[in-house]
Amino acid sequence: MKVAVVGATGLVGSRMLQVLGERKFPVSELLPVASERSQGRSVHFAGQDWPVLRAADAVAAKPQLALFSAGGSVSAEWAPRFAEAGCRVVDNSSWWRMDPSKKLVVPEINGDVLSADDFIIANPNCSTIQMVLPLAPLHAAFGIRRIVVSTYQSVTGTGYKAIAQMNAEREGRKPDTMVYPYPIDQNILPHIDTFLPDGYTKEEMKMVNETRKILRAPQIRVSATTVRVPVQGGHSESVNVEFERPFTLEEVRSLMAGMPGVVVQDDPSKNIYPMPLYAWGKDEVFVGRIRRDLSVENGLNFWCVSDNLRKGAATNAVQIAQLLLEKGFIA
């Protein structure tokens, strides 16, 4: 089939191409779309070089599927145009996520919500995906009352220029572009996305609202603090959960280990726990440091790590596309 990748020259777009190839998605013609700056370039995929196109040219080519990772404004303008042309769109921006008419999907959790009427499907935020994947089976078993999460997010979440800023600082050079308001090397920024009037950031509120929508549980209380760290490898999260019903740690570990896409790495006596360095390039969410919260009844603490460019973005988007294919919604 014809597949468009909008934002194909970006960090997530390049991972989308990689995952499409790894999963042998049936691409007969690739339509890589990028901004005016990238016109004249080509993208290598499946042994061929494909010229970078403008969005209008890709729409005119009538692809059956479009994967978007080019920012909210591009998605707002162009996703409906692709959809009107009969193309299924999986959008990695935040633009459509909380639209009540659009599905927000993590295939292992709520892939059943997809229908033949869905032409624009939202891919959740990277930090939300890796948290809800291990939480979903626990919510089904014990009922989540409240979540408190602190994230430690890689510079890869900001893109190529953020990586360049960190590397320049590490080499003692002045960065060509300061993506962050302060140095990131040897520093930690409690600031991801823009601040809202109540003091939270948009990134933090994404975790609040998206978690409720994906788990179909608007009653869950969520409090998030999102932090940028000088890591190039993946996002890490410290998650505290309060449940409605009692649990045993054996039940928790068994439920997490049985969840597709989750790997339990939890043996502190042997220093076995998840780390972003070792999650790099992998699709799973790794969970460890599983222990009771001794300060509250039915409380649990755990630590989870995932490659934000893969399961947190590209892999989840391709998995949605695969699900659309399996359901016969694209052919």
Secondary structure, DSSP 4 states (H G I P E B T S, - for coil): -EEEEETTTSHHHHHHHHHHHHTT---SEEEEE--GGGTT-EEEETTEEEE-B-HHHHHHT--SEEEE-S-HHHHHHHHHHHHHTT-EEEE-SSTTTT-TTSEE--HHHHGGG--TT-SEEEPPPHHHHHHHHHHHHHHHHH-EEEEEEEEEE-GGGT-HHHHHHHHHHHTTPPPSS--SSS--TT--BS--SPBPTTS-BHHHHHHHHHHHHHHT-TT-EEEEEEEE-S-SS-EEEEEEEEESS---HHHHHHHHHTSTTEEE--BGGGTB---HHHHTT--SEEEEEEEE-TTSTTEEEEEEEE-TTIIIIIHHHHHHHHHHHHTTS--
